[in-house]
Amino acid sequence: ILGKTEVIKNNLSPHWTKKFEADYNFAKVTKLTISIFDEVRKSADKKMGNAVFEIGEVLGSRGNIKAKKLKNGGTLFCRIVKAPSAG
C-alpha cells in the first residue's frame, strides 16, 4: 500500500489532491491498483470499486492520464508524472 488519500465527503465526483511517490523501472512491467472506498462511520468502509493501471501505459498516453470504467458505474482516472531527477 502506497498510502491513502484525504476523505472527500458528499461528492459523487471527487478530485483527490494527494500525491504518492514510487520508484519505477522502465524495463519492468509495473501495475498499480487503485481502490475506491466510501467512508462509513460506524462500520467498515464500503468498497466502491478498483482499477489496475500499468505505469508504462499511463506514461505513454496523452497527458499521462488513463481512464478505467468501474464495474458498478463511474470512471477512475490515473495520472502519473515523472518526478524531477535528483542531483
C-alpha positions as CSV (number, residue, x, y, z in Angstrom):
1,I,0.0,0.0,0.0
2,L,1.4,3.3,-1.1
3,G,-1.0,5.3,1.0
4,K,-4.4,6.8,1.5
5,T,-5.9,10.0,0.1
6,E,-7.9,12.6,2.1
7,V,-11.6,11.9,2.6
8,I,-13.9,13.9,0.4
9,K,-17.4,14.0,1.9
10,N,-20.7,14.1,0.0
11,N,-19.3,14.3,-3.5
12,L,-20.1,11.9,-6.4
13,S,-17.2,13.2,-8.5
14,P,-14.3,13.7,-6.0
15,H,-11.0,15.1,-7.1
16,W,-8.2,14.0,-4.8
17,T,-5.0,16.1,-4.5
18,K,-2.9,13.6,-2.5
19,K,0.3,12.6,-4.4
20,F,2.2,9.4,-4.0
21,E,5.8,8.7,-5.0
22,A,7.2,5.3,-6.1
23,D,10.3,4.1,-7.9
24,Y,9.7,2.7,-11.4
25,N,11.9,0.8,-13.8
26,F,11.0,1.1,-17.5
27,A,12.5,-2.3,-18.2
28,K,9.9,-4.0,-15.9
29,V,6.1,-4.0,-16.2
30,T,4.7,-2.4,-13.1
31,K,1.0,-2.4,-12.2
32,L,-0.8,0.0,-9.9
33,T,-4.1,-1.0,-8.3
34,I,-6.3,1.9,-7.1
35,S,-9.2,1.1,-4.9
36,I,-12.1,3.5,-4.0
37,F,-13.9,3.3,-0.7
38,D,-16.9,5.1,0.8
39,E,-16.1,6.1,4.4
40,V,-18.7,4.6,6.8
41,R,-18.7,6.0,10.3
42,K,-19.9,3.1,12.4
43,S,-18.7,0.1,10.4
44,A,-16.1,-1.0,7.8
45,D,-15.6,1.3,4.8
46,K,-17.6,0.2,1.7
47,K,-15.5,-0.8,-1.3
48,M,-16.9,1.1,-4.4
49,G,-14.5,-0.4,-6.9
50,N,-11.0,-0.7,-8.1
51,A,-8.9,-0.5,-11.3
52,V,-5.5,-1.7,-12.4
53,F,-3.2,0.6,-14.4
54,E,0.1,-0.3,-16.0
55,I,2.5,2.5,-15.2
56,G,4.2,2.4,-18.7
57,E,0.8,2.6,-20.4
58,V,-0.2,5.7,-18.4
59,L,3.1,7.4,-19.0
60,G,2.7,6.7,-22.8
61,S,-0.8,8.0,-23.0
62,R,-1.8,11.5,-23.9
63,G,-1.3,13.8,-20.9
64,N,0.0,10.8,-18.9
65,I,-3.7,10.2,-18.0
66,K,-5.6,6.9,-18.4
67,A,-9.2,6.2,-17.5
68,K,-10.9,2.9,-16.5
69,K,-14.6,2.3,-16.2
70,L,-15.6,0.8,-12.8
71,K,-18.0,-2.3,-12.8
72,N,-20.6,-0.6,-10.6
73,G,-20.5,2.7,-12.6
74,G,-18.2,5.6,-12.7
75,T,-14.8,6.2,-14.1
76,L,-11.4,6.3,-12.4
77,F,-8.7,8.4,-13.8
78,C,-5.0,7.8,-13.1
79,R,-2.4,10.5,-13.8
80,I,1.3,9.7,-13.5
81,V,4.1,12.3,-13.6
82,K,7.8,11.6,-13.7
83,A,9.5,13.2,-10.7
84,P,12.3,15.6,-11.5
85,S,15.8,13.9,-11.3
86,A,17.7,14.4,-8.1
87,G,21.1,15.9,-8.3
